Amino acid sequence: MNEPLFKNNFIRDKQTATEIVKCMLLLTKLMKILYVVAAISLVFELVFFFIDLSNPNVRIIPESYYITIFTYVFISLLLLLMFFVTKARNTPKGGTSEESFVITDNEIIWTSAGKKNIFAINDIGYYYNAKNYFVIIPNGMYAYIPAIQKDSFTLGTSDEFIEFLKSKGVKVQK
């Protein structure tokens, strides 16, 4: 096994889980775009809906409009549901869990609530440099996405970790 270059330990509780979920869902570019498009579409749909109601003799919008408004309301509710489900999944059972990261030259070994996950450094697509966390996004589909607390390094520093990721070709997503 390679020697550890970085170690990080912190306790995940409800507050840290909420912050991690915000990083995961609110900072990603795709989610930002989805939220903005859904909000703008919903506003336009509601404006047209009330115009349509105020003058029933003039049909500004086709009959299919009502299906469209239902779709946007459904999408908005789905986004909210996704936020709360992700938050529930990331909140430790029993209140807290110890998060441990050991980063070597080739892999990240992440232990959370007693479960060990291993990610190859080459499998990291990009990372988010959030206020208090690095959110690591592996390539492909994974059930869990690790978030490393910046001020909890016991070996190495957060600045050195950024340089390490850059040296491995991992891109930062803002």
Summary of the structure (lengths in Angstrom):
residues: 174
radius of gyration: 21.3
end to end distance: 32.9
largest distance: 76.0
contacts: 464
relative contact order: 0.19
helix: 47%
strand: 27%
